[in-house]
Amino acid sequence: MTPPALHSSIGLVGGHAATDHVPSTVAPAPAEAPAPAPVRRSRGRRLHPAWGLLLPVLALAAVEALVRVGTVPAHLLPPPSEIAATLAQLAQTDLLWHVLASSLRVAAGYAAGALLGIVIGAAVGLDARIATLLDPTFQALRAVPSLAWVPLLLLWLGIDEAPKLVLIAIGAFFPVYMGAASGIAGVDRKLVEVGRLYRLSGAALAWRVLLPAALPSLLTGLRNGLSLAWMFMVAAELIAASKGLGYLLSDGRETGRADIVLAAILLLALLGKASDTLMRRLEIRLLAWRDDLARSA
């Protein structure tokens, strides 16, 4: 029988006896690196949204003061008080119809352009062959300014509503197309493989995997397309229109009324901001699952 003292000095290495002493202590495992702290926006307490009015109010007050003291000619830059009076005067006549006409044109043109942008952008993002065929042409057309389309549309469609709506749809199409194409093409391949592993059908894979993953990029494209729709609407109404905010801009320029021009610009800014705020709220609701930098503040 082997003495107990011998057990502490005999080990088996590869099936052979060894007389090396076994260390009495075991080296401690290396400590795990601490988890990185979450990145936060470098700011203090969140400001109330009303603080966003500070800069416009200061700018309006400065313009009012400069015009009142005679530093800036009133016929070139009317004071805000005069612009407010012009808006009140227009509101008693046909201002509502101008706002309504422009808003309806933007809504119709944006809906058509955004829908077409989503469909074609999704096809380009899903199929490399379609992207090779279509994307170079769309990238070239995307660089064409809005006013360059106006003469061609007037020749093709006349001076009725059709060229205005088509021009607005063109303005909305390209940002939405870019958002949809880049969003779907940028979906992580591992997510698609997991969906196929769970035997999802094509429609289920698109609805449960591709769409949620591409949604941030798509919503950004929709917001950019909405702002461009308002800009293209002005270009359309400046050329041939009898009502709308673009018509007010043209009428103020032809009559030398800077107050009407600035009133129309102010209304465009307010309508654009209101529509963008609605899109932003929709974006926040649809992307509530995302843990981004804005929510970490």
Beta strands, then each sheet from edge to edge (+ up, - down):
strand 1: 11-13
strand 2: 16-18
sheet 1: 1+ 2-
end
